[in-house]
Amino acid sequence: MKKFEYMEKHGYEQLVFFHDESTGLKGITCIHNTTLGPSLGGTRLWNYDDEEEATLDVLRLARGMTYKAACAGLNLGGGKSVLIGDPEKVKSEAYFRAFGRYVQTLGGRYITAPDVNTDVKAMKYINMETDHVVAIPEKSGNPSPATAWGAFHGIRASLKEKYGDNDISKYSYAVQGAGQTGDYLIGYLLEAGAEKIYFTEINEKHIEKINDKYPSVEFVKPESICELDVDVFAPCALGAVINDETVECLKAPIVAGTANNVLEDEEKHGQALKDKGILYAPDFVINAGGLINVSHELHPEGYNREKAFNEIESIHDRILDIYKVARDNDTHTQEAAKIFARNRIEEIGRIQSNTINR
């Protein structure tokens, strides 16, 4: 890919490749935009097919984090890291500490956090080499419950928009992916009175866990989850699940979950959902609970779980605001969320054009 051309088109600041010979660490950190503050975004460990696939993934994810932080009202920018390797083989204390040293070289312009195949244990190792890391065990810890809590309130907002009320117990749900955030989301839905929940998962251990933990929740095969006649389809696994194939067979009138980059093509598939009358809760807005949660570690007074989760609940009203932007601009909701984010970045950028001492 033409990296500089892509970066110029979408307003990126920095793309950093790094390698540590002793541990085999290979990775990329992308900083998209730091107008609102230092970039923050998780580190994803994945066995990518090639470097081009990894590069495109980190670019897309970093830009999503900029929009996510802006829509969440945080004074943070967007960044992301991807590590290239087999998660079953490369993980070690030395591996993550080597990565932490590379994070430190960025001087605080990028703050890392857990993502796919990295966890709070990895963050603790990274923290041995840099302070520019959040979600370490002694502070906010695992961000998955917070991410799911935000998605739960985003679902409530979507039900309100679509049906006029947000009573979880009245509706049915299909959860795609139940490893971490999907597991917690199912729990929140059940606690709120949901009686009809389906789930799918490709990891046998996670399937067994959900079957034991939530016996009333019904398992369906992965290829069938998009076709279920339910009120809400909640993607909680990897991205690009709304594509040319699934958008045609999707029956749920609402798509709202925790996954990143749900739309394979933001413009094409965002418009396709709108044309079908399907309400889409933009991924980087509805799944911002984890980001809001870990951002509280950066507060001068330190992390407070109650305050963090109270702030996460505001995703409900923010989703409704974005649905209004979509109506006012006659556009699909993904574009409305980007309008919402860009407006905030531009407004704050203008007032920060002068220098003051604090």
C-alpha positions as CSV (number, residue, x, y, z in Angstrom):
1,M,0.0,0.0,0.0
2,K,1.0,3.6,-0.5
3,K,1.4,4.5,3.2
4,F,2.1,8.2,2.9
5,E,-0.7,8.7,0.5
6,Y,-3.1,6.9,2.9
7,M,-1.8,8.8,5.9
8,E,-2.2,12.1,4.1
9,K,-5.8,11.2,3.0
10,H,-6.9,10.4,6.6
11,G,-4.8,12.8,8.6
12,Y,-2.3,10.5,10.4
13,E,0.6,11.9,12.4
14,Q,2.9,8.9,12.8
15,L,3.5,5.3,11.8
16,V,6.3,3.5,13.7
17,F,7.7,0.0,12.9
18,F,9.8,-1.7,15.5
19,H,11.7,-5.0,15.9
20,D,13.5,-6.6,18.9
21,E,15.9,-9.4,17.8
22,S,16.2,-11.0,21.2
23,T,12.5,-11.7,21.7
24,G,11.3,-11.8,18.0
25,L,9.0,-8.8,18.7
26,K,7.7,-7.3,15.5
27,G,5.1,-4.6,15.6
28,I,3.7,-1.3,14.4
29,T,2.4,1.7,16.4
30,C,0.2,4.2,14.7
31,I,-0.7,7.7,16.1
32,H,-3.6,9.2,14.2
33,N,-4.4,12.5,15.9
34,T,-3.3,14.2,19.2
35,T,-5.3,17.5,18.9
36,L,-7.3,16.6,22.1
37,G,-4.4,15.0,24.0
38,P,-2.0,12.0,23.9
39,S,-3.1,9.1,21.8
40,L,-4.5,6.1,23.7
41,G,-5.3,2.7,22.2
42,G,-4.8,-1.0,22.9
43,T,-2.1,-3.4,21.7
44,R,-3.4,-6.2,19.5
45,L,-1.4,-9.4,19.1
46,W,-2.4,-11.3,15.9
47,N,-0.8,-13.8,13.5
48,Y,-1.3,-11.5,10.4
49,D,-0.9,-13.0,7.0
50,D,1.6,-10.3,6.0
51,E,2.9,-6.9,7.0
52,E,0.4,-5.1,4.7
53,E,-2.5,-6.6,6.5
54,A,-1.1,-5.6,9.8
55,T,-0.4,-2.1,8.6
56,L,-3.9,-1.5,7.3
57,D,-5.3,-2.9,10.6
58,V,-3.3,-0.6,12.8
59,L,-4.1,2.4,10.6
60,R,-7.9,1.7,10.7
61,L,-7.9,1.0,14.4
62,A,-5.9,4.1,15.4
63,R,-8.3,6.4,13.4
64,G,-11.2,4.7,15.1
65,M,-9.7,5.5,18.5
66,T,-9.5,9.2,17.6
67,Y,-13.2,9.2,16.9
68,K,-13.9,7.1,19.9
69,A,-12.1,9.5,22.3
70,A,-13.6,12.5,20.7
71,C,-17.2,11.2,20.9
72,A,-16.6,10.1,24.5
73,G,-15.7,13.6,25.5
74,L,-12.2,12.7,26.5
75,N,-9.1,14.8,26.3
76,L,-7.3,12.0,24.4
77,G,-6.3,11.3,20.8
78,G,-6.2,8.1,18.8
79,G,-3.5,5.5,18.6
80,K,-3.0,1.8,18.3
81,S,-0.4,-0.9,18.2
82,V,-0.3,-4.3,16.5
83,L,2.2,-7.0,17.3
84,I,2.8,-9.6,14.6
85,G,3.1,-13.2,15.8
86,D,1.4,-16.4,17.0
87,P,-0.1,-15.6,20.4
88,E,0.4,-19.2,21.5
89,K,4.2,-18.9,20.9
90,V,5.5,-15.4,21.4
91,K,4.1,-14.3,24.7
92,S,6.6,-13.9,27.6
93,E,7.7,-11.3,30.2
94,A,10.7,-10.3,28.0
95,Y,8.5,-10.0,24.9
96,F,6.1,-7.5,26.5
97,R,8.9,-5.6,28.3
98,A,10.7,-5.2,25.0
99,F,7.5,-3.7,23.6
100,G,7.2,-1.4,26.7
101,R,10.6,0.0,25.9
102,Y,9.4,1.0,22.4
103,V,6.3,2.6,23.9
104,Q,8.7,4.6,26.1
105,T,10.6,6.0,23.1
106,L,7.4,7.8,22.0
107,G,7.7,10.1,25.0
108,G,4.0,9.9,26.1
109,R,2.5,10.6,22.7
110,Y,1.1,7.1,22.9
111,I,-0.5,5.3,25.8
112,T,-1.1,1.6,25.4
113,A,-3.8,-0.8,26.8
114,P,-5.1,-4.3,26.4
115,D,-6.7,-5.5,23.1
116,V,-7.0,-8.9,21.3
117,N,-4.6,-11.4,22.8
118,T,-3.1,-9.0,25.3
119,D,-4.3,-8.7,28.9
120,V,-3.7,-7.0,32.2
121,K,-0.8,-9.4,32.9
122,A,0.9,-8.1,29.7
123,M,0.2,-4.6,30.8
124,K,2.0,-5.2,34.1
125,Y,5.1,-6.4,32.2
126,I,4.9,-3.3,29.9
127,N,4.6,-1.1,32.9
128,M,8.0,-2.3,34.1
129,E,9.5,-0.3,31.2
130,T,7.1,2.6,30.8
131,D,4.5,4.6,32.6
132,H,2.6,5.1,29.4
133,V,0.2,2.2,29.9
134,V,-3.2,1.7,31.5
135,A,-5.4,-1.2,32.6
136,I,-2.7,-2.7,34.9
137,P,-4.1,-5.0,37.6
138,E,-3.6,-2.6,40.5
139,K,-5.7,0.0,38.9
140,S,-8.6,-0.4,36.5
141,G,-7.7,-3.9,35.4
142,N,-9.6,-5.8,32.8
143,P,-11.5,-3.3,30.6
144,S,-14.0,-5.8,29.2
145,P,-16.7,-5.3,31.9
146,A,-16.6,-1.6,31.2
147,T,-16.7,-2.0,27.4
148,A,-19.7,-4.3,27.8
149,W,-21.4,-1.9,30.2
150,G,-21.2,0.9,27.6
151,A,-22.5,-1.4,24.9
152,F,-25.4,-2.3,27.2
153,H,-26.4,1.3,27.5
154,G,-25.9,1.9,23.8
155,I,-28.3,-1.0,23.2
156,R,-30.8,0.7,25.5
157,A,-30.5,3.9,23.5
158,S,-30.9,2.1,20.2
159,L,-34.1,0.4,21.5
160,K,-35.3,3.8,22.5
161,E,-34.6,5.2,19.1
162,K,-36.2,2.3,17.2
163,Y,-39.1,1.3,19.4
164,G,-39.7,4.3,21.7
165,D,-38.6,2.6,24.9
166,N,-35.5,1.0,26.3
167,D,-36.9,-1.9,28.3
168,I,-34.3,-4.6,27.8
169,S,-36.7,-7.4,28.9
170,K,-39.1,-6.8,25.9
171,Y,-36.6,-7.7,23.2
172,S,-34.4,-10.5,21.8
173,Y,-30.7,-10.5,21.2
174,A,-28.0,-12.4,19.1
175,V,-24.5,-12.0,20.5
176,Q,-21.6,-12.8,18.1
177,G,-18.5,-13.7,20.2
178,A,-18.5,-14.5,23.9
179,G,-14.9,-14.5,24.9
180,Q,-14.7,-11.4,27.0
181,T,-17.0,-8.4,26.3
182,G,-19.7,-10.7,24.8
183,D,-19.7,-12.7,28.0
184,Y,-20.2,-9.6,30.2
185,L,-22.8,-8.2,27.8
186,I,-24.9,-11.4,28.1
187,G,-24.7,-11.1,31.8
188,Y,-25.9,-7.5,31.8
189,L,-28.8,-8.3,29.5
190,L,-29.9,-11.2,31.7
191,E,-29.7,-9.0,34.8
192,A,-32.0,-6.5,33.0
193,G,-34.6,-9.2,32.4
194,A,-33.7,-10.3,28.8
195,E,-35.3,-13.8,28.2
196,K,-34.3,-14.5,24.6
197,I,-30.6,-14.5,23.9
198,Y,-28.6,-16.4,21.4
199,F,-24.8,-16.5,21.1
200,T,-22.2,-17.9,18.8
201,E,-18.4,-18.5,19.4
202,I,-15.6,-20.4,17.7
203,N,-13.6,-21.1,20.8
204,E,-14.8,-24.4,22.4
205,K,-13.7,-23.2,25.9
206,H,-15.8,-20.1,25.6
207,I,-18.8,-22.1,24.4
208,E,-18.5,-24.4,27.4
209,K,-18.1,-21.4,29.7
210,I,-21.2,-19.6,28.4
211,N,-23.3,-22.8,28.5
212,D,-22.3,-23.4,32.1
213,K,-22.7,-19.8,33.2
214,Y,-25.9,-18.9,31.4
215,P,-27.9,-22.1,30.7
216,S,-30.9,-20.2,29.3
217,V,-28.8,-18.7,26.5
218,E,-28.9,-20.7,23.3
219,F,-25.9,-21.5,21.2
220,V,-26.1,-21.2,17.4
221,K,-23.6,-22.0,14.7
222,P,-21.4,-19.0,13.6
223,E,-22.8,-19.1,10.0
224,S,-26.3,-18.7,11.3
225,I,-26.0,-15.8,13.8
226,C,-26.6,-13.0,11.3
227,E,-29.8,-14.6,10.0
228,L,-31.6,-14.9,13.3
229,D,-34.9,-13.1,13.6
230,V,-34.1,-11.0,16.7
231,D,-34.4,-7.4,17.7
232,V,-30.7,-6.7,18.3
233,F,-27.6,-8.2,16.6
234,A,-24.6,-7.6,18.9
235,P,-21.2,-8.1,17.2
236,C,-18.6,-8.7,19.9
237,A,-15.7,-10.4,18.1
238,L,-13.4,-9.2,15.3
239,G,-14.4,-6.5,12.7
240,A,-15.8,-6.5,9.2
241,V,-18.8,-8.6,10.2
242,I,-21.1,-6.3,8.2
243,N,-20.1,-6.9,4.6
244,D,-21.6,-7.6,1.2
245,E,-22.7,-11.0,2.3
246,T,-24.1,-10.4,5.8
247,V,-25.8,-7.1,5.0
248,E,-28.1,-9.0,2.7
249,C,-29.1,-11.7,5.1
250,L,-29.2,-9.6,8.3
251,K,-32.7,-9.6,9.8
252,A,-32.2,-7.7,13.1
253,P,-33.4,-4.1,12.9
254,I,-30.6,-3.0,15.3
255,V,-26.9,-3.7,15.1
256,A,-25.2,-2.7,18.4
257,G,-22.2,-4.4,19.9
258,T,-18.6,-4.1,21.3
259,A,-16.5,-5.0,18.2
260,N,-14.3,-2.6,16.4
261,N,-14.5,-1.8,12.7
262,V,-17.8,-3.6,12.4
263,L,-18.4,-2.3,8.9
264,E,-16.1,-3.7,6.3
265,D,-16.6,-0.6,4.2
266,E,-17.8,2.3,6.3
267,E,-19.5,4.3,3.6
268,K,-20.9,1.4,1.5
269,H,-22.1,-0.7,4.3
270,G,-23.2,2.1,6.6
271,Q,-25.4,3.3,3.7
272,A,-26.6,-0.2,3.0
273,L,-27.8,-0.6,6.6
274,K,-29.6,2.8,6.4
275,D,-31.3,1.8,3.1
276,K,-32.5,-1.4,4.7
277,G,-33.9,0.5,7.7
278,I,-31.4,-1.1,10.1
279,L,-30.3,1.1,12.9
280,Y,-26.5,0.9,13.5
281,A,-24.9,2.0,16.7
282,P,-21.5,3.3,15.5
283,D,-18.8,1.0,16.9
284,F,-16.4,3.6,18.2
285,V,-19.2,5.3,20.2
286,I,-20.9,2.3,21.7
287,N,-17.7,0.4,22.6
288,A,-16.0,3.4,24.3
289,G,-16.7,2.1,27.8
290,G,-13.3,0.5,28.1
291,L,-11.6,3.6,27.0
292,I,-13.6,5.8,29.4
293,N,-12.8,3.4,32.2
294,V,-9.0,3.3,31.7
295,S,-8.9,7.1,31.1
296,H,-9.8,7.4,34.8
297,E,-6.4,6.0,35.7
298,L,-4.9,9.2,34.2
299,H,-7.0,11.5,36.6
300,P,-4.9,13.3,39.2
301,E,-7.0,11.8,42.0
302,G,-6.5,8.3,40.7
303,Y,-8.8,5.6,39.5
304,N,-12.3,5.4,41.0
305,R,-14.5,2.6,39.5
306,E,-17.8,4.1,40.6
307,K,-17.1,7.4,38.9
308,A,-15.8,5.6,35.8
309,F,-18.9,3.4,35.4
310,N,-21.2,6.4,36.0
311,E,-19.5,8.2,33.2
312,I,-19.7,5.2,30.9
313,E,-23.5,5.3,31.2
314,S,-23.5,8.6,29.3
315,I,-23.0,6.5,26.2
316,H,-26.8,6.1,26.2
317,D,-27.4,9.8,25.6
318,R,-24.4,10.2,23.3
319,I,-25.8,7.5,21.0
320,L,-29.1,9.3,20.9
321,D,-27.3,12.6,20.0
322,I,-25.6,10.9,17.1
323,Y,-28.8,9.4,15.8
324,K,-30.2,13.0,15.8
325,V,-27.1,14.1,13.8
326,A,-27.8,11.4,11.3
327,R,-31.4,12.5,10.9
328,D,-30.5,16.2,10.7
329,N,-27.9,15.5,8.0
330,D,-29.8,12.7,6.2
331,T,-26.8,10.4,6.5
332,H,-26.0,7.0,7.9
333,T,-25.1,6.8,11.6
334,Q,-21.4,5.9,11.1
335,E,-20.9,9.1,9.1
336,A,-22.9,11.0,11.7
337,A,-20.6,9.8,14.5
338,K,-17.6,11.0,12.5
339,I,-19.3,14.4,12.0
340,F,-19.8,14.5,15.8
341,A,-16.2,13.6,16.5
342,R,-14.7,16.0,13.9
343,N,-16.8,18.9,15.1
344,R,-15.4,18.4,18.7
345,I,-11.8,18.0,17.5
346,E,-12.1,21.2,15.4
347,E,-13.7,23.2,18.1
348,I,-11.2,22.2,20.8
349,G,-8.3,22.6,18.3
350,R,-9.3,26.2,17.7
351,I,-9.3,27.2,21.4
352,Q,-5.9,25.4,21.9
353,S,-4.2,27.6,19.3
354,N,-2.8,29.8,22.0
355,T,-0.3,28.8,24.6
356,I,-1.0,29.1,28.4
357,N,0.9,27.9,31.4
358,R,-0.9,25.8,34.0
